[in-house]
């Protein structure tokens, strides 16, 4: 009787461990999903870093020169200098 219990316990333990590996927390499926999320987050971080670099360069340009301020005022606000004529062509 005792010789039959040990293999049954070992097989049951093996089944429990295998079920945890394939279906439980930290399973192969979970690891694959986390790797996918990690990849997406790294891409998002790279895009955000690029946007931050662009904004930082723009802030630096605004601090250093007035040309950028004039350009932004013309583009976004439609401002012109007192001795200029603004002509807008629409189609």
TORSE-171660 format. One record per residue: residue number from 1; residue in one letter; chain; x, y, z of N, C-alpha, C, O in turn. Coordinates in nm, 4 decimals. Layout:
N
NUM, a, A, X, Y, Z, X, Y, Z, X, Y, Z, X, Y, Z $
...
END
This chain:
91
1, x, A, 0.0819, -0.1181, 0.0000, 0.0000, 0.0000, 0.0000, 0.0875, 0.1262, 0.0000, 0.0606, 0.2222, -0.0722 $
2, x, A, 0.1906, 0.1233, 0.0811, 0.2776, 0.2379, 0.0933, 0.3527, 0.2644, -0.0373, 0.3821, 0.3794, -0.0701 $
3, x, A, 0.3830, 0.1600, -0.1102, 0.4568, 0.1764, -0.2349, 0.3706, 0.2408, -0.3436, 0.4247, 0.2956, -0.4396 $
4, x, A, 0.2390, 0.2355, -0.3309, 0.1499, 0.2972, -0.4295, 0.1232, 0.4447, -0.3956, 0.0924, 0.5227, -0.4857 $
5, x, A, 0.1340, 0.4836, -0.2713, 0.1027, 0.6196, -0.2289, 0.2090, 0.7180, -0.2782, 0.1753, 0.8280, -0.3219 $
6, x, A, 0.3345, 0.6804, -0.2719, 0.4438, 0.7701, -0.3101, 0.4325, 0.8106, -0.4575, 0.4389, 0.9302, -0.4863 $
7, x, A, 0.4163, 0.7184, -0.5513, 0.4027, 0.7621, -0.6909, 0.2779, 0.8475, -0.7154, 0.2809, 0.9400, -0.7966 $
8, x, A, 0.1689, 0.8167, -0.6456, 0.0464, 0.8954, -0.6638, 0.0680, 1.0381, -0.6139, 0.0246, 1.1338, -0.6781 $
9, x, A, 0.1342, 1.0524, -0.5006, 0.1634, 1.1853, -0.4461, 0.2572, 1.2600, -0.5406, 0.2385, 1.3794, -0.5640 $
10, x, A, 0.3571, 1.1920, -0.5949, 0.4507, 1.2567, -0.6862, 0.3814, 1.3002, -0.8156, 0.4088, 1.4089, -0.8666 $
11, x, A, 0.2946, 1.2191, -0.8674, 0.2211, 1.2552, -0.9890, 0.1281, 1.3732, -0.9604, 0.1168, 1.4644, -1.0423 $
12, x, A, 0.0621, 1.3717, -0.8454, -0.0261, 1.4827, -0.8089, 0.0552, 1.6119, -0.7949, 0.0118, 1.7176, -0.8406 $
13, x, A, 0.1695, 1.6038, -0.7337, 0.2571, 1.7204, -0.7188, 0.3032, 1.7709, -0.8552, 0.3070, 1.8915, -0.8794 $
14, x, A, 0.3378, 1.6795, -0.9426, 0.3785, 1.7160, -1.0779, 0.2650, 1.7864, -1.1518, 0.2887, 1.8853, -1.2212 $
15, x, A, 0.1437, 1.7375, -1.1381, 0.0287, 1.7996, -1.2033, 0.0033, 1.9402, -1.1490, -0.0268, 2.0319, -1.2255 $
16, x, A, 0.0151, 1.9570, -1.0192, -0.0040, 2.0890, -0.9587, 0.1016, 2.1860, -1.0100, 0.0701, 2.2991, -1.0469 $
17, x, A, 0.2257, 2.1420, -1.0122, 0.3337, 2.2292, -1.0595, 0.3158, 2.2651, -1.2075, 0.3369, 2.3799, -1.2467 $
18, x, A, 0.2774, 2.1679, -1.2886, 0.2557, 2.1933, -1.4307, 0.1374, 2.2893, -1.4519, 0.1428, 2.3771, -1.5380 $
19, x, A, 0.0326, 2.2718, -1.3740, -0.0824, 2.3620, -1.3892, -0.0433, 2.5047, -1.3523, -0.0889, 2.5995, -1.4163 $
20, x, A, 0.0398, 2.5212, -1.2509, 0.0870, 2.6543, -1.2143, 0.1744, 2.7138, -1.3244, 0.1671, 2.8336, -1.3517 $
21, x, A, 0.2553, 2.6321, -1.3863, 0.3438, 2.6786, -1.4929, 0.2642, 2.7274, -1.6130, 0.3001, 2.8287, -1.6729 $
22, x, A, 0.1592, 2.6592, -1.6489, 0.0855, 2.6919, -1.7710, -0.0358, 2.7807, -1.7486, -0.0742, 2.8550, -1.8389 $
23, x, A, -0.0975, 2.7751, -1.6303, -0.2218, 2.8490, -1.6112, -0.2235, 2.9428, -1.4914, -0.3101, 3.0301, -1.4857 $
24, x, A, -0.1353, 2.9300, -1.3985, -0.1411, 3.0085, -1.2751, -0.0764, 3.1447, -1.2878, -0.0400, 3.1891, -1.3967 $
25, x, A, -0.0632, 3.2094, -1.1739, 0.0023, 3.3398, -1.1683, 0.1502, 3.3209, -1.2009, 0.2159, 3.2323, -1.1463 $
26, x, A, 0.2018, 3.4051, -1.2904, 0.3406, 3.3926, -1.3330, 0.3595, 3.2832, -1.4368, 0.4708, 3.2355, -1.4584 $
27, x, A, 0.2507, 3.2441, -1.5005, 0.2581, 3.1374, -1.6001, 0.3226, 3.1886, -1.7282, 0.3524, 3.3073, -1.7416 $
28, x, A, 0.3429, 3.0983, -1.8201, 0.4039, 3.1334, -1.9479, 0.3171, 3.2365, -2.0211, 0.3697, 3.3291, -2.0829 $
29, x, A, 0.1856, 3.2208, -2.0145, 0.0941, 3.3142, -2.0800, 0.1061, 3.4526, -2.0173, 0.1111, 3.5530, -2.0884 $
30, x, A, 0.1108, 3.4582, -1.8866, 0.1248, 3.5871, -1.8181, 0.2567, 3.6551, -1.8531, 0.2615, 3.7765, -1.8731 $
31, x, A, 0.3615, 3.5778, -1.8602, 0.4923, 3.6336, -1.8946, 0.4887, 3.6906, -2.0362, 0.5420, 3.7989, -2.0604 $
32, x, A, 0.4268, 3.6193, -2.1295, 0.4166, 3.6687, -2.2666, 0.3354, 3.7971, -2.2725, 0.3717, 3.8897, -2.3450 $
33, x, A, 0.2258, 3.8042, -2.1973, 0.1439, 3.9261, -2.1943, 0.2222, 4.0425, -2.1339, 0.2152, 4.1550, -2.1835 $
34, x, A, 0.2959, 4.0157, -2.0282, 0.3753, 4.1216, -1.9655, 0.4858, 4.1705, -2.0586, 0.5160, 4.2898, -2.0616 $
35, x, A, 0.5462, 4.0795, -2.1342, 0.6494, 4.1202, -2.2302, 0.5893, 4.2088, -2.3389, 0.6524, 4.3050, -2.3825 $
36, x, A, 0.4694, 4.1772, -2.3822, 0.4013, 4.2592, -2.4820, 0.3721, 4.3983, -2.4258, 0.3951, 4.4990, -2.4926 $
37, x, A, 0.3213, 4.4029, -2.3027, 0.2944, 4.5315, -2.2385, 0.4227, 4.6119, -2.2198, 0.4239, 4.7336, -2.2379 $
38, x, A, 0.5300, 4.5431, -2.1836, 0.6582, 4.6101, -2.1636, 0.7079, 4.6714, -2.2940, 0.7549, 4.7851, -2.2960 $
39, x, A, 0.6971, 4.5952, -2.4034, 0.7384, 4.6452, -2.5336, 0.6576, 4.7699, -2.5717, 0.7138, 4.8689, -2.6183 $
40, x, A, 0.5257, 4.7643, -2.5515, 0.4398, 4.8787, -2.5835, 0.4759, 4.9995, -2.4965, 0.4785, 5.1124, -2.5455 $
41, x, A, 0.5034, 4.9766, -2.3692, 0.5395, 5.0864, -2.2792, 0.6725, 5.1477, -2.3192, 0.6881, 5.2697, -2.3134 $
42, x, A, 0.7689, 5.0658, -2.3598, 0.8982, 5.1192, -2.4044, 0.8818, 5.2042, -2.5291, 0.9465, 5.3082, -2.5418 $
43, x, A, 0.7953, 5.1613, -2.6224, 0.7703, 5.2417, -2.7420, 0.7041, 5.3739, -2.7055, 0.7382, 5.4786, -2.7606 $
44, x, A, 0.6099, 5.3685, -2.6129, 0.5430, 5.4904, -2.5674, 0.6425, 5.5839, -2.4997, 0.6388, 5.7051, -2.5208 $
45, x, A, 0.7303, 5.5280, -2.4193, 0.8328, 5.6090, -2.3520, 0.9268, 5.6731, -2.4534, 0.9673, 5.7881, -2.4364 $
46, x, A, 0.9619, 5.5992, -2.5591, 1.0508, 5.6539, -2.6623, 0.9829, 5.7701, -2.7344, 1.0463, 5.8722, -2.7612 $
47, x, A, 0.8528, 5.7549, -2.7661, 0.7799, 5.8644, -2.8311, 0.7724, 5.9855, -2.7390, 0.7896, 6.0988, -2.7838 $
48, x, A, 0.7468, 5.9620, -2.6102, 0.7389, 6.0722, -2.5139, 0.8746, 6.1408, -2.4988, 0.8814, 6.2632, -2.4878 $
49, x, A, 0.9808, 6.0637, -2.4982, 1.1146, 6.1223, -2.4868, 1.1460, 6.2087, -2.6091, 1.2056, 6.3157, -2.5963 $
50, x, A, 1.1059, 6.1620, -2.7276, 1.1270, 6.2401, -2.8493, 1.0483, 6.3701, -2.8439, 1.1002, 6.4757, -2.8802 $
51, x, A, 0.9231, 6.3632, -2.7988, 0.8414, 6.4837, -2.7855, 0.9025, 6.5785, -2.6820, 0.9039, 6.6999, -2.7023 $
52, x, A, 0.9525, 6.5238, -2.5723, 1.0174, 6.6064, -2.4691, 1.1409, 6.6758, -2.5248, 1.1655, 6.7928, -2.4954 $
53, x, A, 1.2185, 6.6036, -2.6053, 1.3382, 6.6635, -2.6654, 1.3012, 6.7778, -2.7592, 1.3662, 6.8824, -2.7599 $
54, x, A, 1.1955, 6.7567, -2.8389, 1.1509, 6.8631, -2.9292, 1.1056, 6.9861, -2.8503, 1.1421, 7.0991, -2.8828 $
55, x, A, 1.0258, 6.9624, -2.7467, 0.9773, 7.0742, -2.6656, 1.0914, 7.1448, -2.5934, 1.0907, 7.2672, -2.5799 $
56, x, A, 1.1876, 7.0689, -2.5479, 1.3032, 7.1284, -2.4805, 1.3821, 7.2167, -2.5769, 1.4263, 7.3257, -2.5408 $
57, x, A, 1.3990, 7.1685, -2.6993, 1.4696, 7.2484, -2.8001, 1.3910, 7.3757, -2.8313, 1.4496, 7.4827, -2.8482 $
58, x, A, 1.2598, 7.3639, -2.8389, 1.1764, 7.4811, -2.8664, 1.1835, 7.5820, -2.7521, 1.1922, 7.7025, -2.7758 $
59, x, A, 1.1797, 7.5331, -2.6284, 1.1911, 7.6222, -2.5123, 1.3257, 7.6922, -2.5140, 1.3348, 7.8117, -2.4860 $
60, x, A, 1.4302, 7.6174, -2.5469, 1.5634, 7.6769, -2.5539, 1.5684, 7.7846, -2.6621, 1.6260, 7.8914, -2.6413 $
61, x, A, 1.5080, 7.7565, -2.7777, 1.5038, 7.8574, -2.8840, 1.4275, 7.9810, -2.8393, 1.4674, 8.0933, -2.8700 $
62, x, A, 1.3178, 7.9611, -2.7668, 1.2396, 8.0753, -2.7192, 1.3173, 8.1580, -2.6178, 1.3028, 8.2801, -2.6131 $
63, x, A, 1.3978, 8.0935, -2.5385, 1.4777, 8.1670, -2.4389, 1.5896, 8.2447, -2.5056, 1.6235, 8.3550, -2.4626 $
64, x, A, 1.6474, 8.1871, -2.6112, 1.7664, 8.2460, -2.6716, 1.7333, 8.3565, -2.7710, 1.7893, 8.4658, -2.7631 $
65, x, A, 1.6439, 8.3291, -2.8633, 1.6249, 8.4269, -2.9702, 1.4822, 8.4743, -2.9847, 1.3870, 8.4035, -2.9518 $
66, x, A, 1.4698, 8.5946, -3.0343, 1.3385, 8.6524, -3.0571, 1.2796, 8.6089, -3.1908, 1.1599, 8.6260, -3.2138 $
67, x, A, 1.3620, 8.5528, -3.2794, 1.3116, 8.5083, -3.4087, 1.2037, 8.4021, -3.3917, 1.1033, 8.4018, -3.4629 $
68, x, A, 1.2249, 8.3147, -3.2994, 1.1280, 8.2083, -3.2756, 0.9986, 8.2657, -3.2179, 0.8893, 8.2189, -3.2499 $
69, x, A, 1.0121, 8.3667, -3.1332, 0.8938, 8.4299, -3.0756, 0.8135, 8.4969, -3.1871, 0.6909, 8.4862, -3.1909 $
70, x, A, 0.8819, 8.5649, -3.2764, 0.8138, 8.6301, -3.3882, 0.7451, 8.5264, -3.4771, 0.6308, 8.5454, -3.5186 $
71, x, A, 0.8133, 8.4199, -3.5052, 0.7568, 8.3159, -3.5909, 0.6311, 8.2560, -3.5283, 0.5305, 8.2370, -3.5966 $
72, x, A, 0.6366, 8.2267, -3.3996, 0.5202, 8.1702, -3.3312, 0.4042, 8.2705, -3.3291, 0.2887, 8.2322, -3.3480 $
73, x, A, 0.4343, 8.3966, -3.3067, 0.3299, 8.4986, -3.3040, 0.2646, 8.5115, -3.4410, 0.1433, 8.5302, -3.4505 $
74, x, A, 0.3435, 8.5018, -3.5459, 0.2878, 8.5108, -3.6812, 0.2018, 8.3890, -3.7133, 0.0917, 8.4027, -3.7667 $
75, x, A, 0.2517, 8.2704, -3.6809, 0.1810, 8.1478, -3.7181, 0.0555, 8.1264, -3.6341, -0.0510, 8.0968, -3.6884 $
76, x, A, 0.0668, 8.1406, -3.5050, -0.0433, 8.1033, -3.4171, -0.1410, 8.2177, -3.3913, -0.2607, 8.1948, -3.3738 $
77, x, A, -0.0906, 8.3389, -3.3889, -0.1768, 8.4510, -3.3535, -0.2071, 8.5427, -3.4715, -0.2917, 8.6315, -3.4614 $
78, x, A, -0.1381, 8.5212, -3.5834, -0.1611, 8.6049, -3.7009, -0.1129, 8.7477, -3.6831, -0.1663, 8.8398, -3.7448 $
79, x, A, -0.0136, 8.7662, -3.6001, 0.0359, 8.9015, -3.5731, 0.1300, 8.9471, -3.6850, 0.1981, 8.8661, -3.7479 $
80, x, A, 0.1319, 9.0787, -3.7079, 0.2230, 9.1390, -3.8052, 0.2897, 9.2597, -3.7410, 0.2396, 9.3153, -3.6432 $
81, x, A, 0.4023, 9.2991, -3.7968, 0.4712, 9.4191, -3.7485, 0.3962, 9.5418, -3.7975, 0.3190, 9.5342, -3.8931 $
82, x, A, 0.4190, 9.6554, -3.7315, 0.3449, 9.7764, -3.7707, 0.3654, 9.8183, -3.9162, 0.2735, 9.8739, -3.9764 $
83, x, A, 0.4813, 9.7938, -3.9738, 0.5077, 9.8395, -4.1112, 0.4879, 9.7287, -4.2151, 0.5322, 9.7423, -4.3292 $
84, x, A, 0.4232, 9.6214, -4.1771, 0.3987, 9.5112, -4.2704, 0.2545, 9.5095, -4.3177, 0.1644, 9.5639, -4.2537 $
85, x, A, 0.2359, 9.4449, -4.4325, 0.1015, 9.4256, -4.4859, 0.0753, 9.2753, -4.4864, 0.1561, 9.1975, -4.5370 $
86, x, A, -0.0368, 9.2360, -4.4304, -0.0737, 9.0941, -4.4240, -0.1682, 9.0613, -4.5396, -0.2736, 9.1231, -4.5549 $
87, x, A, -0.1289, 8.9640, -4.6197, -0.2107, 8.9221, -4.7333, -0.2394, 8.7733, -4.7138, -0.1490, 8.6923, -4.6934 $
88, x, A, -0.3689, 8.7403, -4.7210, -0.4087, 8.6002, -4.7064, -0.4809, 8.5568, -4.8321, -0.5782, 8.6198, -4.8736 $
89, x, A, -0.4336, 8.4502, -4.8920, -0.4940, 8.3986, -5.0141, -0.5673, 8.2703, -4.9795, -0.5081, 8.1771, -4.9251 $
90, x, A, -0.6954, 8.2653, -5.0108, -0.7742, 8.1457, -4.9851, -0.8205, 8.0868, -5.1166, -0.8408, 8.1592, -5.2140 $
91, x, A, -0.8369, 7.9588, -5.1197, -0.8807, 7.8903, -5.2421, -1.0151, 7.8310, -5.2234, -1.0687, 7.7693, -5.3155 $
END
